[in-house]
Amino acid sequence: MDKTTVEEKMLAILADICADDIVYEERDIDLFDAGLLDSMAAIEVLVSIEDEFGVEIAPTEHERNEMNTVNKIIHQVCARL
């Protein structure tokens, strides 16, 4: 799967979970600080990544600041494909 496809799918997942299209425009904002993600939503993101891409990322595998922006999340998914 190419990076563009991963980006498109992740943006759709994050827009749905965050309930905000800002993720398409502000890909480097801290989703937690902006109030778009909390711990439960973060788990939902990880489950969605596993369902969509077959990539398992354990909640304890990374610090929050390693997966707190759209671009960082996309990077983590691409690195595992």
N, C-alpha and C positions, 0 to 999 in steps of 0.2 A: 504494500500500500504506500503510495507516495505521500510526501509531507503535506501537499495541498489538500488531499483528501482527508488526512488526519485532522488538519486545521479546521476544515469545514465541519466535520462531524463533531469535533470537540467544541467548537463555537456554538453549534446547535444544542449540544448537551448542556453546556454551561449557561446559555441563555435561558433554557428551560428550567434548570435547577435554581438559578439565581433570580428567575422571573424578571429579567432586565436585559434589554438589547445593548446596554452600554458595553457589554463584553466584546461586542464586535468592533467598537471604536477605541476603547481604552484597555488595551491588552496588557498594559504594565501596571495597572492599579492593583493595590493589595485588596483582594476580594473580601478578606476578613475585616480589615479596617473600614472598608466601604459599607460593611453591613450586608454584603451580598451572599456571603457564606458563613455558616457557623459549623460547629463540629458535626452535627447531624447531616447537614447538607454536604459536608466534605466526604462523609462516608457514602452518601448517595452518588457523588462524583466518582469515587473509587469503584463502586459497584457498576456504574454505567460504563466506565472504562473497561472493566473486565467483560461485561456483556457485549459491548460493541467491538472491542479489539482483541479480546482474548488475553489481555495483559493484566496480570495480578499485581497490584501495588498494595502492600500491607500498610495499614494506618500507622504502624510504628516504624516503618521503614525510612521515613523522612521526617525532618523537622518541618514545622508549618511554613517557615520562610523559604523552603525549597519548592513548595507547591502552592504559593499564595497568589500568583497572577496567572492570567490566561496563558501567556507565553511560557512560563515555567511549567505549567501542567502539560502543555503541548510538547515541550522538550522532553519531559519525563516519559510520555507515551512513546514518542518517536524513538527514544533511546532504547526502548524495550521491544520494538518491533523487529 
